[in-house]
Amino acid sequence: MKHSLLLLMIALSIFACKKETSPSNNLYLENVKQGLRDSLARQDFQRLDFKSAILSKVDSVGLYLFRVPFHGSSIGVDFVIVKTGRDGKIEQGKIVHHKGNLITYGEGRVKSHRWDGSITISSLDRSEVIQSPIVNGFITAFHSNINARSSVHEAGLMPEVVI
């Protein structure tokens, strides 16, 4: 259940159909900052780049995801993501770092793409850590049976990591 919710949060924040904005509501931003200040180690909080933060929201279901990169990192590579209420109070959060390569293969005009790499997901206090390879866009730690994962992928489902 935790993995499903985490996967949903990451997927929605990175590539889902959403409204992305820089947070303009000062109360919302201050509530997020205060929650992160209370939850993160001081060194982690000081490294956050709030000027590059993105708020992704789906108003119809009340889903608010706030993603903040670390200074010197891309927002898609090394970031903190939190699920908040409408007012900016933090409900859940994770620290995410991933890296990898996009491989293009095939002949002619039609090319296929494959993204392989690794991902590290930790709690805001860095006590829980998931480290996993990403193979063809799928986080292997979330799939206990690799054969089932590859057969699901062939059925036309989107990979978990889309760049």
N, C-alpha and C positions, 0 to 999 in steps of 0.2 A: 504494500500500500504506500509506504514512504517513497519507494523508488518510482512508483507510478506518478505520484504527485510531484516529485522532484523533476521527473522527465517531462511532465506536462508544463511545469514552470519554465524549464530551460527551453523546451520546444516553442512555447508561445512567445517567450521573450526574444528568441533569435529569429524565427522565420514565419511565425503565424500571421494570419490576417489580423492586423491590429492598428490602433491609432497610436503613433509614437510622437511624443512631444517632450520638450524640455519642461520640467516642472516649473510653472509660473506662480503657483499658489504658495506664498511664503509659509503659511501655517503647515501645509502638507510637507514641504521640504524641511522645515524645522523639526517636525515630529519624526520624520525619517532619520534626520541627522542625530537627534537625541536618542532614538532607539539603537542606531548603529554605534553611537558613542558608548552606550551602556553594554552592548553585546560584543563588540570587537575588542581585541587587544589594542592598546593605545598606538602601537606602531602601525598596525593595519589601518586604523581609522585615519591616522595622519597621512597615509599614502593615498587615500581616496581622492579622486578628481571629480568633485560634484559639478563642475562646470560642463563636463562631458556626459553627465548622467542622462538617462532616457527613461521616461515613464511610458509604459505600455499598458493600455487599459482596454477592457472589454466591458463597456457600461452595462450591457444587457444582462450580464451574469455577475456584475460587481467584482470583476477580477482586475486588480491593480498590481502590476509588477514594476519594480523600480530597479534599474540596473546601473551600477556605478563602476567605472573602470578604475584601476590603480594608475597613478601617475606613471607615465612612460610606457604604458601598455595600451594595446588596442582594446576597445570595448567588447570585441568579440573573442578575445583570447584570455584575458586575466581580469576578472570582475567579481563584484558582489551583487547578488540578486536577492531581493526581498519581496515577499508578497505582503501587501499592506491592505488596510481598510481604506475607505474613501478619504478618511482624515489623515492618513499617513502613519497610523500606528502599525508597527511591524507585527505580523502574525507568524511568519516563517522566513528563514533566510539561509543562504548558502554562499560559500566562496568557491568560485569555479576557475580553473585554469586548464586550458586545452591547447594542444599544438598538433600539427600534422601537415600532411602534404596532399594536394589534389593531383591525382594522376589521370591523365587523359590518354585514351588508347582507342584504336580503331583506324580504319582506312577510309579515305574519301571524305565527303562532306559531313557524314553522320559520325560523331565521336561519342564515346561513352566516357563517363567520369567516375572516379572512385576516390573517396577521401579516407585515408588511413592516418592514425595518429594515436594520441593518448589523452586522457582526461583525468583530472584530480578534482574531486568535489569534497569539500569539508564543511563542517558546521561553522557558525560564526565565531565560536570560541576555539575552532580548529581541533576539537576533541575527537570528532568522528571523521574518518577519511576514507573515501572510496577512490582507489586508483585503478584504472582499467585501460586496456588498449581499445582503440576504436578501429574496427575492421569494416571496410566498405560502408562507413556511415553508421554503424551500429555499435553501441557501447556494450562490450562483451560481458561486463559484470552484471548487467541487467537480464542476461539470458543464460539460464542454467543449462539449456540444451542447445548447443551450437547448430546441430542439424535442423532443429525446428526453426531457429532464427533464419537460416539461409533459405529454407523453404517458404517462410513468411515473406522474405524479401522478394523472392521470385513471383509471389502472388500479386505484386504491384504496390505494396505498402511503402510509404516513404521511409527513408532511413531516419535515425534519431538525430544525427548531426548533418545539417545541410549548410553548406558554405555558399 
